Amino acid sequence: MRAVLERYVIGAHLNFNIDMKELGSLKPDSSMQGFWEFRSGLPVEQTRLFGFFGRPGAFVATSFQPRGNFGGMSDPAWKAVRQDGEKHWNDLFGEKEYIKMPWPVSAIPSFLR
């Protein structure tokens, strides 16, 4: 996870759908619109850092969990972590909107670099 976040912070290349993705963007699910995960890979246990983009280039993390906490995308745990993230966002920023467009995302938009 640290390596992925370091690449993000310095503006290095991130591989969409390997390093990060907007949940629900591959098989469009509007209930996940605007909710992102940064992904760690092997050789250690995979982890996920969830959150929202408050403005271009500004990611606000709302949860960090092991990948093993989640089954397939139909697992209710995905919706629960999304709802929890929305609550954290609202606690921090109230009515301020996070970035929801463009959607669905098919490649890393320039604002992610």
VONUVO-344276 format. One record per residue (C-alpha): x, y, z; residue number from 1. Coordinates in nm, 2 decimals, always signed. Layout:
N
+--------+--------+--------+-----+
|     xx |     yy |     zz | seq |
+--------+--------+--------+-----+
|      X |      Y |      Z | NUM |
...
+--------+--------+--------+-----+
END
This chain:
113
+--------+--------+--------+-----+
|     xx |     yy |     zz | seq |
+--------+--------+--------+-----+
|  +0.00 |  +0.00 |  +0.00 |   1 |
|  +0.28 |  +0.24 |  +0.09 |   2 |
|  +0.44 |  +0.19 |  -0.26 |   3 |
|  +0.11 |  +0.27 |  -0.43 |   4 |
|  +0.05 |  +0.58 |  -0.22 |   5 |
|  +0.40 |  +0.70 |  -0.28 |   6 |
|  +0.35 |  +0.67 |  -0.65 |   7 |
|  +0.02 |  +0.86 |  -0.62 |   8 |
|  +0.17 |  +1.14 |  -0.41 |   9 |
|  +0.47 |  +1.21 |  -0.64 |  10 |
|  +0.25 |  +1.19 |  -0.95 |  11 |
|  +0.40 |  +0.87 |  -1.09 |  12 |
|  +0.21 |  +0.62 |  -1.31 |  13 |
|  -0.08 |  +0.43 |  -1.15 |  14 |
|  -0.23 |  +0.13 |  -1.32 |  15 |
|  -0.61 |  +0.17 |  -1.33 |  16 |
|  -0.78 |  -0.15 |  -1.20 |  17 |
|  -0.46 |  -0.28 |  -1.04 |  18 |
|  -0.34 |  +0.01 |  -0.82 |  19 |
|  -0.67 |  +0.18 |  -0.78 |  20 |
|  -1.02 |  +0.20 |  -0.92 |  21 |
|  -1.36 |  +0.36 |  -0.87 |  22 |
|  -1.58 |  +0.09 |  -0.74 |  23 |
|  -1.87 |  +0.01 |  -0.96 |  24 |
|  -1.71 |  +0.16 |  -1.27 |  25 |
|  -1.63 |  -0.16 |  -1.46 |  26 |
|  -1.99 |  -0.30 |  -1.43 |  27 |
|  -2.17 |  +0.03 |  -1.38 |  28 |
|  -2.32 |  +0.05 |  -1.03 |  29 |
|  -2.43 |  +0.40 |  -0.95 |  30 |
|  -2.44 |  +0.32 |  -0.57 |  31 |
|  -2.06 |  +0.32 |  -0.58 |  32 |
|  -2.02 |  +0.63 |  -0.80 |  33 |
|  -1.74 |  +0.85 |  -0.67 |  34 |
|  -1.61 |  +0.59 |  -0.42 |  35 |
|  -1.25 |  +0.48 |  -0.48 |  36 |
|  -1.01 |  +0.21 |  -0.35 |  37 |
|  -0.64 |  +0.21 |  -0.36 |  38 |
|  -0.52 |  -0.15 |  -0.38 |  39 |
|  -0.21 |  -0.32 |  -0.23 |  40 |
|  -0.08 |  -0.64 |  -0.40 |  41 |
|  +0.11 |  -0.94 |  -0.31 |  42 |
|  +0.33 |  -1.08 |  -0.15 |  43 |
|  +0.17 |  -0.97 |  +0.17 |  44 |
|  -0.20 |  -0.98 |  +0.25 |  45 |
|  -0.38 |  -0.75 |  +0.01 |  46 |
|  -0.53 |  -0.44 |  +0.16 |  47 |
|  -0.78 |  -0.17 |  +0.04 |  48 |
|  -0.78 |  +0.20 |  +0.12 |  49 |
|  -1.12 |  +0.35 |  +0.05 |  50 |
|  -1.23 |  +0.71 |  +0.01 |  51 |
|  -1.33 |  +1.00 |  -0.21 |  52 |
|  -1.17 |  +1.27 |  -0.42 |  53 |
|  -1.26 |  +1.61 |  -0.27 |  54 |
|  -1.11 |  +1.79 |  -0.56 |  55 |
|  -0.88 |  +1.70 |  -0.84 |  56 |
|  -0.57 |  +1.53 |  -0.69 |  57 |
|  -0.70 |  +1.54 |  -0.33 |  58 |
|  -0.79 |  +1.19 |  -0.20 |  59 |
|  -0.97 |  +1.17 |  +0.14 |  60 |
|  -0.93 |  +0.82 |  +0.29 |  61 |
|  -1.23 |  +0.70 |  +0.49 |  62 |
|  -1.14 |  +0.33 |  +0.56 |  63 |
|  -0.85 |  +0.09 |  +0.54 |  64 |
|  -0.92 |  -0.29 |  +0.55 |  65 |
|  -0.78 |  -0.63 |  +0.45 |  66 |
|  -0.91 |  -0.75 |  +0.11 |  67 |
|  -1.01 |  -1.07 |  +0.28 |  68 |
|  -1.30 |  -0.89 |  +0.45 |  69 |
|  -1.48 |  -0.88 |  +0.11 |  70 |
|  -1.62 |  -1.15 |  -0.12 |  71 |
|  -1.73 |  -1.08 |  -0.48 |  72 |
|  -1.89 |  -0.75 |  -0.57 |  73 |
|  -2.23 |  -0.88 |  -0.47 |  74 |
|  -2.10 |  -0.92 |  -0.11 |  75 |
|  -2.30 |  -0.67 |  +0.11 |  76 |
|  -1.97 |  -0.58 |  +0.28 |  77 |
|  -1.89 |  -0.35 |  -0.02 |  78 |
|  -2.21 |  -0.15 |  +0.02 |  79 |
|  -2.15 |  -0.13 |  +0.40 |  80 |
|  -1.80 |  +0.01 |  +0.36 |  81 |
|  -1.93 |  +0.25 |  +0.10 |  82 |
|  -2.21 |  +0.37 |  +0.34 |  83 |
|  -1.96 |  +0.40 |  +0.62 |  84 |
|  -1.73 |  +0.60 |  +0.40 |  85 |
|  -2.02 |  +0.84 |  +0.31 |  86 |
|  -2.09 |  +0.89 |  +0.68 |  87 |
|  -1.72 |  +0.97 |  +0.75 |  88 |
|  -1.72 |  +1.21 |  +0.46 |  89 |
|  -2.03 |  +1.39 |  +0.59 |  90 |
|  -1.89 |  +1.41 |  +0.94 |  91 |
|  -1.58 |  +1.58 |  +0.80 |  92 |
|  -1.73 |  +1.80 |  +0.52 |  93 |
|  -2.10 |  +1.82 |  +0.57 |  94 |
|  -2.27 |  +1.91 |  +0.24 |  95 |
|  -1.95 |  +1.95 |  +0.04 |  96 |
|  -1.97 |  +1.71 |  -0.26 |  97 |
|  -1.69 |  +1.48 |  -0.36 |  98 |
|  -1.60 |  +1.42 |  -0.73 |  99 |
|  -1.84 |  +1.19 |  -0.91 | 100 |
|  -1.77 |  +1.26 |  -1.27 | 101 |
|  -1.66 |  +1.14 |  -1.52 | 102 |
|  -1.84 |  +0.82 |  -1.46 | 103 |
|  -1.81 |  +0.53 |  -1.53 | 104 |
|  -1.43 |  +0.57 |  -1.53 | 105 |
|  -1.25 |  +0.36 |  -1.79 | 106 |
|  -0.90 |  +0.50 |  -1.76 | 107 |
|  -0.71 |  +0.72 |  -1.51 | 108 |
|  -0.83 |  +1.08 |  -1.57 | 109 |
|  -0.57 |  +1.35 |  -1.56 | 110 |
|  -0.70 |  +1.48 |  -1.23 | 111 |
|  -0.57 |  +1.16 |  -1.06 | 112 |
|  -0.21 |  +1.24 |  -1.13 | 113 |
+--------+--------+--------+-----+
END
